[in-house]
Amino acid sequence: MCSPHQTHEPQPGTRRRTFLRTTGLAGAGVAMAGLEVAPPAAAAPASGATGAPAWHPDPESPRFTLAVMPDTQYLFDGESLHPAPVEASFRYLLSHAREENIVFLSHLGDLTEHGKVTEFGPIGRAFRLLDERGAV
């Protein structure tokens, strides 16, 4: 028990864990709020720029998926650019969006290593896969 004059220092990682839990719950709350207030037209099938079905979660389903993409910075590091794993991950999510009812995608960490224009071009093209299918 701490006296009023003592401060209790959290154990290493406690603040980070609390932050991750809080932001994860906030993200889920935002995703659920978006489902609850989504207009009926949002659930109608549509086509993206690629001709494939657009990303539209099922607001009536009690089951849903939250997708998390980890730090991608080392795939976009100066002259060492490897967009294929990110593009493959996005294609997987897009192809399973309806059956898994993916309602929320979060990217954690840094997109690129140095934030250079030469790094953002390739990561931007990878994210365009989501844009073309209406993932917002």
QUISULFEN-V305537 format. One record per helix or strand of 3 or more residues. SS is the DSSP state (hx for helix, st for strand). FROM is the first residue (numbers start at 1). LEN is the number of residues. Records with the same first field share a line. If there is no record, write none. Layout:
# QUISULFEN-V305537
SS = FROM-LEN  FROM-LEN
This chain:
# QUISULFEN-V305537
hx = 14-24  40-4  73-3  84-17  117-16
st = 65-5  102-6
